[in-house]
Amino acid sequence: QVRLVESGGGLVQAGGSLRLSCAASTSTLGNAIIGWYRQVPEKQRELVATATSGGSTNYADSVKGRFTISRDNAKNTVTLQMNSLKPEDTAIYYCYYRSWPGAPWWGQGTQVTVSS
């Protein structure tokens, strides 16, 4: 079992910045993919950004150039620096962890609200 604890959500004005952090309870991140998804009511959860153990990153087109994901294998953490936030970034953000072939694990979610 993997426990993911998120922090850093909140309310910010459009154009502002927030930083999300997620700490995994595992002894090591190993080869797991770790990252962030987000969800708004009545819509499917969507990928925001992920990072592999090899340093590869993947971003949703809507956040490229504004968000940066960072993975710290020594601390078992992943952070998401979000700049130039837009109202459409408003969502619940979920930390994601998956070590293949196991099932994915999710954090409890943290609310991000961007006011116009």
N, C-alpha and C positions, 0 to 999 in steps of 0.2 A: 504494500500500500504506500502511496506517495501523497503526502500532504503539501499543498501549495498555498502559501500565505501571501496575499497581495496587499500593497499599500500604495498610497500616493494619489488616489483619485480626488476629485473635488470639483468646485465651480470656478470657471475662469472666463474672462471676456475673450471674444474673438480676437485672434492675433497673438494671444498669450501662449504660455507654455506650462506644461505639467510633466512630471516625471513619475512613472509607475515602476514599482519594484515587486519582485516575486521571489520568495525564498522557498526552495524545495527541501523536503525533509530527508531526502536520500543522502547516503554517505558520499555519493559521487554522482555527477550528472552523466558520466560515462558517454555512451554514444547516443544518448537521447536527443531528440529534437525538442527544443523548448521555445516558447514564444507567447504570443498574444492573439486572441480573437476578441471580437466585440459583437454585441447583439442589441438591437432595438426592438421594442414591442412589435409582435406580429411579423417579424422577419427572421430569417434564418441567421444563425451565428455565422460570422464571416471572418476570414483570416485577416489579421492586421500585419503581423510580422513574425517570422520564426528564424531561429539560428541553430545550426548544426554544430556538432563537436569539432568539425573540421574548419569552422569559421565561415561557412557559407550562410548567407542571409537571403530571406525572401520577403518581399513587401507587397502589399496590395497596391495597385496602381494609384489609388486615391490618396495614399499617404507617402508615396515616394518623394524624397526631397524635403519632407517635413518631419518625419519620424525616424528615429535611429534606435535599433535594438542592440543591446550589449549583453554578452553572456560572460559570466565569471565562473569558470569551472572550479576554482579554488574555494569560492564561497558558496557554490551551488545556488547562484542567483542569476536572474535575468532582469534587465531594466529596459524600459521603453521611454526614451526622451521624445516628447511630443512638442513640436514648435509650430508656430503659425496656425494655431488651432482654429477650426471653423465650426459653426453651429452643427453642421452635418457630422462632425466627429462625436457628437453627443451619443453616448451608449453606455452599457455596462461592459466593462473590459474584463476578460477572463484570462488568467494565466493557463498555459497549456504545456503538458509534458507527455512525451511518448517515447518509450524505449521499445523498439520493434523486437519481437512480434507481439508485445503486450498491448493491452488496451490503453487508450489515452486517459490521462488524469486531468482534472480541471480544478482551478481555484474557486473560491466562493463568489468572486466577482467584485469589482469596484466601480462605482459610478463616476463617470466623467460627464460634466455638463458644461457646454460652451454657450455663453449668451451672446446674442448679437448686439 
